[in-house]
Amino acid sequence: MTKWEYLAVEVHSNTVYQINGQKLANWDKGPHYGEYFGMLGNERWELVGVVPSGNITSFVALFKRPK
């Protein structure tokens, strides 16, 4: 049976804001979510869901990958 690990990435105004509930320092200067999601894909993370968060310019992206 496959075991999974999960990652939640919150995005505000197209910028990565927090990862697994930990706010990034200087998040407003952080990577555009498209760049960051590409890096996650290179690390075998798979996007499995997106949910709105707070306002129209925010969302949480949920990822998983095998352990």
Sequence and secondary structure as in RCSB ss.txt:
>XXXX:A:sequence
MTKWEYLAVEVHSNTVYQINGQKLANWDKGPHYGEYFGMLGNERWELVGVVPSGNITSFVALFKRPK
>XXXX:A:secstr
   EEEEEEEEETTEEEEETTEE TTGGGS BHHHHHHHHHHTT EEEEEEE SSTTEEEEEEEEE 
